[in-house]
Amino acid sequence: MYPRYINSLRITHPDLTEAGERLFLFIKLSLTNKEAAAILGISTETIKKTRTRLRKRLNLSEEMNLDEYVKQF
């Protein structure tokens, strides 16, 4: 669906963890926290924590929306 997307993501954000990359892709595919949690077999709270960590690793400002950033990437 998005050729070379992972490579571009890894070049732009080399410090992302595997979980961060996975969540980034789930957001790109417009999955909800509940859907992502079900796919991974984890709680929605864990997804929320991963989203917080992802925001920090991406160095997003408080004003920047994570979903908007991912969808524009």
N, C-alpha and C positions, 0 to 999 in steps of 0.2 A: 504494500500500500504506500509506503514511504521509503523509496530506495535510498540507501546510504544514510538514512536518518540516524541510526545508532552511531555510525562513524562520526558524523557531524556533531552529535551530542557529546561523544567522548572527547573529541578535539576541543570543543568549546568549554566543556565542564569535566576536565580529567579527574577531579576529586570526587565524583559521584560514586556512591556505592552501588552494588548490584540491586539492592532494594530501592535505592533512589532512582536508578534507571528504569526499573520495572514500573514504579509509580508514575514517573514522567510519561512513560508510554501509555499507561492506563488513562492518565489525564488527557493525553493527546487523542485517545480513542473515545473520549467523553464518557468513560465509565464512572459511576458514582462510587463513593467510599464503600457503600454496602456491596456493590457488585465486585469491586476489587477485593474486598475482604472475603467474599464467598469463593472467588477463584483461587485465592491463596490459602484459604482455610484458616484465616486469622480473624481477630475481632476488628470492628470498625475503629475502636480506640487505638489499636496498633497502627492502622492506616493514618489516623489523625496525627499520631506521634511522628510517623514517617514523613508526612506532609510538612510538619514543623521543621524537621531535620533537613528536608529537601530545600525549603525556603532559605535556611541558613547557608547551606552549601552553595546555593545559587547566588547568594549575597543580594537577595531581593530586599528592597526598601519596604517599609511598612505600608506605603501607599500602593505598591505594585501587587496586583492580584496574581497568585500562582497559576491559576487556570488560564488566565489571559496570556501570561508569559509563555506557558507551554504551548498553547494553541498558536501563538505567533511564531514560535521557534521553527 
